[in-house]
């Protein structure tokens, strides 16, 4: 109970923290949208903290993370659990995961990040923006040229007519 109050006060206003029940908590490690973000769920059995909390990564949020990575994260967290048995450790576990996020996920990029970074580097910056930029750069001079031409072609008066009609 003491630990519950402590967790509530520590993580008050922390959007990464979720109390699922008075004995079950989720914490998101990493920003939402971060391909290396993951969610840890810690549940307290009746005999906690004399016995280990149940740590789970079954949340749907983690569905892009390979089971091998999840298992290695859980293994590392369990080492922390062993070291902290008998003490309130939920905060310790969440902070440990935060501090070690990069290490935990170092082998993860292979699947999600490659697909994400490909779509970003090839898909976005590579092609459309460069085209867009060129268009924009051209368009300023082109617009001026076009503006001069449109005068002669009588396209501007057409717009001017519309304005007139509105008046």
Secondary structure, 3 states (H helix, E strand, C coil): CHHHHHHHHHCCCCCCEEEEECCEEEEEECCCCCCCCEEEEEECCCCCCCCCCEEECCCHHHCCCCHHHHHHHHHHHHHHHHHHCCCCCHHHHHHHHHHCHHHHCCCCCCCHHHHHHHHHHHHHHHHHHHHHHHHHHHHHHHHHHHHHHHHHHCHHHHHHHHHHHHC
